[in-house]
Amino acid sequence: MNTTKKMYVEAMRADTNYPVYRRMIGIIAIIMKIVAVLAALMGTVSGFIQMGTSFLYGLFAILVALVAAALVYFLAQFYEEAAHIIADIADSVTEANSRASV
């Protein structure tokens, strides 16, 4: 993204018409990322415990947990970006319509 576009988006986000929505986006994304980290930790611990009875099952549990955690983490990233895009569109439309009506 070039500097002009980046500055425009940052200015629009700083002066948004939907501050509560934007804060909720960040909070939900953080919660999703925490869930991803906890899933990775719990799955890894569970896998190591399972390795006591079967090494392959334990290894499989660790791999599944890490893949699931990575998926949740990247979905959180995607959700955050997509939700900001929706708010950006709403802010842009509001700004354009407010200029047209004056």
N, C-alpha and C positions, 0 to 999 in steps of 0.2 A: 504494500500500500504506500502510495507516495505521501509526502509530508503534508500537502494541502488537504488531502482526504482525511488523513489521520487527525489533523488539527480540527477539521470540521466535525468529525465524529466525537472527538473528545469534548469539544465545546457544546455540542448538542447533548451529550450524556451528562455534562455538568449542569446544564440548564434544562433538564428533562421535565416534562409535564407529568411524569409517572415515577416519582422518587420512591414510593413505597414498593411498587412493582419491581423496580430495579434492585432495591435492597433485598427483597424476597428472592430474587434470582440468585444473588450472591449467597444468601443463607442456605437455600436449598442445594446449591452446587457444593458448598462446603460440607453440608451434611452427607451428601452422596459420596464425596471424596473420603470422608471419615469412615463411612460404611465400607467403602472399598478397602481401605487400609485395615479395618478390623476383620473383614472377611479374609484378607490375605494372611493376617496374623493367626486367626483362629483356625483357618484351614491348614496352615503350616504346622501349627502345634498339634492339631488333630492327626495330620499325616505322620508326624514323628511318633505320636502315641501308637498309631496303627502299625507302624513299622515294627513294633514289638512282636506282633503276631504274624505279619506278612509284609515283607519289604516292598513287594510290587504294589500291593494295595495302598500302602502308605505313600509311596512315590506317586501313584496315580492320584491320591487324594490331594497331595501338595500341588501337583500340576493343575488339577481341576480348580482348586481354590485360587491359585495364582492367575489362571486364565480368566476366571469369573471376576476376580478383583480388578484385573486390568480392563475388562469389558465395562464394568460399572464405572471405573475411573474415567474412561474415555467417553462413555455415555454422559457422565456429569459434565465433562468439558464441552461436548456437543450440545447438551441441553442449555448450558450457560450461554454459549455463543448464539444459538438459535433464539433463545428468549430475548437476548439483547437486540438481535436483528429485528424481531417483532416490535420491540419498544422503539427502536430507531425508526422503523417505518411509520409507526404511529406518531412519533414526534415530528418527522419530516412532513407528513400529511397535514398535521395540525399547523405547523409553521407555514407551509405553502398556502393553506386555506385562510389563515389569518392575514397573510399579505394580500391575498386576492380580494378579501372582503373589506379592506380599508380603502 
